[in-house]
């Protein structure tokens, strides 16, 4: 299972970072974070981006992929997945 380190979304196509710390450049359908872009070039830490996303109301980034059951309670539960992964970054 590929889990977003920002929002805990579990439906990523690839791991955000490989075993050597290289990013996938995939964009999370849920929070919109792009691994390898937002973190490096924009200077966001996972925690900073997560806080910004939460403060903006947990907006689902890709409307076409948003589950019908999407709500604040679902998001709070999904955030628990963040603690299940640790990614090695270059």
C-alpha positions as CSV (number, residue, x, y, z in Angstrom):
1,X,0.0,0.0,0.0
2,X,1.3,3.4,-1.0
3,X,0.4,6.0,1.6
4,X,0.7,9.8,1.3
5,X,2.9,11.2,4.1
6,X,0.9,14.4,4.1
7,X,-2.8,13.3,4.3
8,X,-2.7,9.5,4.8
9,X,-4.4,8.8,1.4
10,X,-3.9,5.1,0.6
11,X,-4.6,5.0,-3.2
12,X,-1.4,6.3,-4.6
13,X,-0.2,4.5,-7.7
14,X,3.5,4.6,-6.6
15,X,5.4,5.0,-3.4
16,X,6.0,8.7,-2.9
17,X,9.8,8.0,-2.5
18,X,11.8,4.9,-3.4
19,X,14.2,3.1,-1.2
20,X,17.0,5.6,-2.2
21,X,14.8,8.7,-1.3
22,X,14.1,9.6,-4.9
23,X,10.6,11.1,-5.4
24,X,7.9,9.7,-7.7
25,X,6.6,13.1,-8.8
26,X,3.1,11.7,-8.4
27,X,0.5,14.2,-7.2
28,X,-1.7,13.0,-4.4
29,X,-5.4,13.0,-5.6
30,X,-6.4,13.9,-2.1
31,X,-4.2,16.7,-0.8
32,X,-2.5,17.7,-4.1
33,X,1.1,17.3,-2.8
34,X,3.6,16.5,-5.5
35,X,6.5,14.4,-4.2
36,X,9.7,15.9,-5.4
37,X,8.3,19.2,-6.3
38,X,6.4,20.7,-3.3
39,X,8.9,19.4,-0.9
40,X,12.1,20.4,-2.6
41,X,11.5,23.4,-4.8
42,X,8.7,25.0,-2.7
43,X,10.4,24.3,0.6
44,X,7.4,22.7,2.4
45,X,7.9,20.2,5.1
46,X,5.3,17.5,5.3
47,X,4.0,19.1,8.5
48,X,3.7,22.6,7.0
49,X,1.9,21.3,3.9
50,X,-0.5,19.2,6.0
51,X,-1.3,22.1,8.3
52,X,-2.0,24.4,5.3
53,X,-4.2,21.7,3.7
54,X,-6.1,21.1,7.0
55,X,-6.5,24.9,7.6
56,X,-8.0,25.2,4.1
57,X,-10.7,22.7,4.9
58,X,-9.3,19.3,3.8
59,X,-10.2,20.2,0.1
60,X,-9.9,17.1,-2.0
61,X,-7.5,18.0,-4.8
62,X,-8.9,15.8,-7.7
63,X,-12.7,16.2,-7.9
64,X,-12.9,13.2,-10.2
65,X,-11.4,10.9,-7.6
66,X,-13.2,12.2,-4.5
67,X,-15.1,9.5,-2.8
68,X,-18.9,10.1,-2.3
69,X,-18.4,9.4,1.4
70,X,-15.8,12.2,1.8
71,X,-16.3,14.3,4.9
72,X,-14.3,15.8,7.8
73,X,-14.7,12.6,9.9
74,X,-13.4,10.4,7.1
75,X,-10.4,12.8,6.7
76,X,-9.6,12.7,10.4
77,X,-9.6,8.9,10.3
78,X,-7.4,8.9,7.2
79,X,-4.8,11.1,8.8
80,X,-4.0,8.2,11.2
81,X,-2.3,6.5,8.2
82,X,0.4,9.1,8.2
83,X,1.9,7.4,11.3
84,X,2.2,4.1,9.5
85,X,4.9,5.1,7.1
86,X,8.4,6.7,7.2
87,X,10.0,7.7,3.9
88,X,13.8,8.1,3.5
89,X,14.5,11.3,1.7
90,X,17.7,12.2,-0.1
